[in-house]
Amino acid sequence: MHEREWREASDMRSSLVSIGLVVVSGALLRYWNLRHGAMSTTEMQIVEPVVQLLQTGSYHPQALTQPTLPVYVHAGIAVMHFLWGAIAGAWRSTSAFGAAQLVAWGRGSSALLGTATVFVVYQIGMRWGARHALLGAGVMAVTPMHVAASREIGAGAPLTLCSALALLFSLTAIERVTRRPLIAAGAAAGFAAACHYAGAITIVVPLVAVWMTRRDESSRVSRAAVAVLAALAAFVIATPLSVRDLPAFLNGFAASAARSTAEADVNLLDQLLWALQWPGVILAFAGLSLALVRAITGPGHTRWTLLASLPLVYYALVAWHGATSEAIVLPMLPACTVLAAIAVISGVSQLRRFEIPRAARTALIAALTVMALLPPAVFSIELVRQAGKNASASR
């Protein structure tokens, strides 16, 4: 850490117990009643190609409207599940292994990726302080949209994890001005694009990191090229049909990139409200305002700019293009949760200059923390409870 502004002395220490409780809480919301409930339309879009891959050995859609990384990830998980079941004598051929057998392991892997995202958000927040990290991870753990995405077989959980990793590795790249974290950040952005084409926007984060850091040994252009090439390589590796079946890729991308009609448009603000609830959205906006001020006035221009750039650029481009996916804001959530934490911890800490007692500041932080965590937590708990009730009613 190079700057320690906006931190109390106690904020310099990290507690393994605290982050452990946050991660366990996030895991409970993602795993509880996980096997219950019929597969959704979103899940079938992944499950059907996986079954096709396992039973025929091929997957050749006429138009690649969505990238294939989620399909290949769940195909790999299905292969491990099949081998385990074959050893146990559960089935003797792939014809006996269908969509119903994919549910438990497939949803479990999504929940694991979602839980891992909570820990990555904690690592991002540690660039500002331990309390920032804990609160940011806590908000991420209870965010209803991410909880829902982590409880189904789909692109949402890996997409969010990859966007969080792109931000984390970009922050690492400005701390250690070497190519290795820059390559990792570019690759994470490429994998995000291989989950959902909108994930390609996350490449802006490593590019901002390149632009705002200087290095005597290499130019900004060469380091930007490294990040972009890493992203392209990761995308091609995760979506090999983009090279092997170019017409299907081009047709699918054109269909996916076509501007949405007014009827099909998804309101991005409504999606953010669902994800963070009103208090979380207000706090995230306040945190973004603080980040923009710090990006201009410093200190710590670069890391503040990195944190602010992803939600700003992503929201602007998706709003300009028009969104049709209800989970389109998922790549923004890691940055937004950290921004909300910054509004609570750093924003209140600014009151020190007005000689407000520490006890009053601590009480205000506690109240804002409850406001940030309670509404999304209640929503997520109800989501999990409803999944159990629906399963009981269908029996």
N, C-alpha and C positions, 0 to 999 in steps of 0.2 A: 504494500500500500504506500502511495507517495503523498497523498493529501489526507488530512484528518479533520477537515472542516465539518461542522455540523454533527459532531459526535460527542457524546458524554464519555467520561473516562471508562465507565462500566461497559460501554458499547464496543470496546476493543476486544472483549473476550467472547469466544464462541463456546456454546454448551452442546456437547454431543447428545445429552439427554433431551434438551429442548428440540433440536432438529429431529431426533429420533421420534419424539412424540408427534411432531408435525407430519413426518413421513408415514408413520403408522396410521394416523388419522386419515390421511389421504388414501392409503391402501385400503382401509376399512370401507370407505365410501365407494371405492372402485370394485372391491371384491364381494361385498355383501350382496346376497341374492343374485349373484352374477349368472348362474346357470339357468335361472328362471326366465320365462318369457319366450315367445316365438321370435324367430329371426325377422328383422325389419327388412324393408326394401333395400336400404343402404347396405346391410350385411349381405344380402343375396347377391349384390353386384360384385362382391369380393368372393363369396363362397362358391358361386357357380363356376367362375374361371378356375378356382383352386381344384374343385372336383374334376373339371375337365382336364386339367393338367395331370392329376393323379391317375385318372382312368384312361386317358388317351395319349398322354405324353406331349400334348401340343396345346397352344393357346394362340389363336390367330383371329382376333376380332376384325371386322370389316373397317371399323374406325376406332382409333385409340383415343376415345373421348376423355379418358382419365389415364394418367401414367400407371405403370405396373408394379412399382415397388411394394405397395400393400399386398398385391396378389402374390408376389414371389416370397415376401416375408411369411405370409400365412401358409403358403405352399410348403415352405421349409418346416414350419411348425407342424403342419399336417403330416409330413413325411416322418418326423420324429414320433408323432403320436401313433401313426400306423405301425412303425417298427416296434414301438413299445407294446402296442396291442397284439401284434403278431407273435411276439415272444410270449405274451401271457395267454395266447390261444383265443383271443377275442374275435379274430377274423383270419381268413386264409387267402383272400384275394382283395384287390382294390375295389372290385364290384360290390363288396360288402361294406365298403367305407364311403359314406355319403355325407350330405350336408349336416345331418343330425349329429354325426360323430365329431364335426368340426367345432361345435359350439363351445364346449368347456375350455379346451386348450386355446382356441382362437380368442375368445373373450378374455381368458386369463392372461394371454400375452399382451393384449391391448391394455389391460389394467396394469401390467408390469411396466409398460412403456409410459403410461400416464403417471405412475408413482415415481418413476425415474425422472420425469420432467419436474416434479415438485423439488427434488434434490438439486437438479440443475439450476432452477430458479434461485434456490438458496445460495448456490455458488456464485451466481450473478450478483445477488444482493450483497454478498460479502465484500464486493468492491466499494460499498458505501458504509458498511458496518454490520455487526452481528444482529442488532435489532432490526435493521432494514431487511436483512436476509431472512430472519425468522418470520417476520410479518408478511413479506412478499411470498415466501413459500407457503405460509398459512393460507393466504388468500388464494393462491394457486391450488392448494389442496382441496378447497371447498367450492371452487368455481363450478356452478352447475353445468355449463356448457362443456367444460373439460371433463368433468365427472361422467357426463353422458357419453362423450366421445370415447372415454377410456373403458366404458362398459359394453362396447359393441365391436364387432369385427369390421373395421373400416380404415379410412385414411386419416382420421382425425388425430388419433394418439401419436402415430409416427410423425405426422406433419408438425404437430406442436413441439415434440421433442427435438426434431431437426432444426426448427427455427430457434428454439432456446439454445441449442448447441452452437448455432451460427453466431448468436450474440455472445455467448460465453467465450468461444474461441477468438472472436474478434477483440474482445476485451483483453484476453491473454496476449494477443498479437501486439497491442499497443504497450503492454507492460514489458514484454520481451520481444524486441524488434527483430524477430527471426522469421524465416519462411515457414517453419513447421506449423505453428498455430494458424498462420494465414492459409496454408493449404488445407488444414482441418476445417477452418471456417468456410472456405470455398466449397469443400466437399459436403459439409453439412447443408449449405444452401442448395447444392445440386441434388442432394437426397430429398430436401424439402420439395423441390420442383418435381422430383420423381414420385412424390406422394400426391401432389396436387399442383397443377400448372401455376396457380397463383403463388405457390411457395417460391417460385423463381425470384420474386421481389425481394426475398431475404438476402440476395447477393449484394444489395445496397449496403449492408452492414460491414462486411469485410472491405468493400470498396471505400467506404468512409474512413475505416481504420487506416487503409493505405494512404489516402489523401492527407490525413491529418498527422501522420508520423513521417519523420525524415530518417533516412539512413544513408551514410556515406558510401557504403559498398554497392548499393543498387538504387535505381531511380524508381519513382512512384509508378511509372508506366510499366516497368518490368514486374514489379510486385503485384500490380493490379492484374497483369496478364497471368501471373501465377495463380491468383485467386479465381479468375474466370476459367482458366483451363482446368483447375481442380474441380470446379462446379460442373463443367461440361463432362469431364471424365466420370464423375460420380453419377450424373444423370444418365449417361449412356450405359454405364454398368448396371444401374438399377432399372433402366428401361431399354433393354437391348432391341426391342422391336422398333425403336426410333431409327435404328440403322438397318436392321434385317428386313423390316417391312415398312419402307419409307412412305408409300402411299397411305397405308393405314394410319401412320403417325401424323402425316400432314392433314389428312381428312379429319381425324379426331381432334387435332389441335385447332383446326379451323372451326369445327363445330363448337368446341369448348370456348374458343376466344370470341365467337360471335357475340355482339352486344345483346344483352338481354332485353326482352320486351318490357313495357311498363307493367304488364300484368304479372310477369315472372320475377320482377325486381324484388330483392330482399332489402329491407331497411336495415342499414348497418348500425344505426343508433339503437334500434330495437334489439339487435343481436348483442350489442355491448351491454345493454340493460339486462338481458337475460343472463349474460355471462357474469357480470360483476354486481348487478343490482344498482339502484340509484346511488347509494352512498359510495360504492366502489367506483362508479363512473365519475362522480364528482371529485373524489380523491385522486383518481388517475389523471384527470384533467388538471387538477391543482399541481400534482407532481410533474406533469409535462410542462406546465408553466415555469415551475422552479428549475427544471432541467434546461429549458431554453434560456433562462436568465443566466444560469451557470455556464452554459455553452458559450455565451457571449462574454461574460465578465470574468469567468474563471474563479478560482483555480480549478484544474481538472477539466479543461475545455474538451479534450478528446473523448473521455469516457462519458461525459454528459451528452455530448453530441451523438455518440453511438447509441446511447439509450433512447434518446428522443427521436432519432432518425427512423428507426424501424416502424413504430406506430404511425408517425406522421406520413411517411412516404407510402406505406402499405395502405393506410386508410384512404389517402388521397387518390391513389391509383385505382383501388377497387371501387371507390365511390364514383370516380370518373367513368370507369368501364361499365359498371353495373354488376351487382352480385346476384347470383341465382342460388348459391349454396347457403343453407342456413348456418353452416359451421365455418363460413368463410373468414371470420375474425379470429379463429384459433391461433394463427401464427403471431398475432399481436399480443396475446394474453400474457406470455412471460414478461415482456417489457412493461405492459400495463400494470401487472401486479406489483412489480418492483417500483414503478412510479407512484402507485397508491401508497406503498410503504414509505417512500421518500416524503410524500406529502404529510404523513402522520408524524414520522420521527424527525426528519430534518426541518419540516415546516414549523412544528411546535418548538423545536430547539432554537429557532430564530427569535423566540420571545424572550430569550435571555438578555438580549440587548435592551429590553424595556424593564429589566430588573424584576420580572415576575418570578416569584419563588419557585424553587425546584419542585416542591410538593404540588403546586398548582399545575405546573407543566406535566408532571407525571400523571396527574388525574386526567388531564385533557388527552394525553396520549392513550391512556387506558380507555377513555370513552370513545375516541375515534377508532381504536383497534376493534372494539366491540361493534361499532357501526360498520366497519369494513368486513368483519368476519361473520357476524350473526345472520344477516339476510341471505347471503349465498349459502351458508351452511344449512339453514332451515330449508331452503329450496332443494338442496342436494339430498338431505335426509328424506324429505318427502318423495323425491324421485326414486330413491332406493326402496323406501317403504312401499311405494306404488308398484314397483316391479315385483315385490313379493306378493302383494295382494292380487295382482293380475295373474300371477302363476298359480296361486291357490284357487282362483275362480275358474281357471281353465282346466283344472284336474277333474 
